[in-house]
Amino acid sequence: MANADLLAEIDREIMAHKDNCINGHPSFQLFFAHIFQFYMIKFEMEMCAVPEKHDSPEATRAEILLHHRDWFTTTGGLARICVDLLERAGERLEQAL
């Protein structure tokens, strides 16, 4: 498989997972996006600056894909914090009843 084909395959896989995180869960837009939006905007702005650092579209694409490790790590960490806080709030509400 050529490098361009491999890069395209990796891109499709990563972006499919990212798209599923954003669009595949109703709670993302209803709740989590409000917490996560500051990071999402910052991340996308930083990705818009990546092409200035490279001479080839392939190198640009590869760097952007590598940055998605941070995107998933940060998103997962924020999601875990949100879930933990919601679970604790639910427990406190149940105790108050």
Secondary structure, DSSP 8 states (H G I E B T S, - for coil): --HHHHHHHHHHHHHHHHHHHHHS-HHIIIIIHHHHHHHHHHHHHHHHHGGGG-SSHHHHHHHHHHHHHHHHHHHHHHHHHHHHHHHHHHHHHHHH-
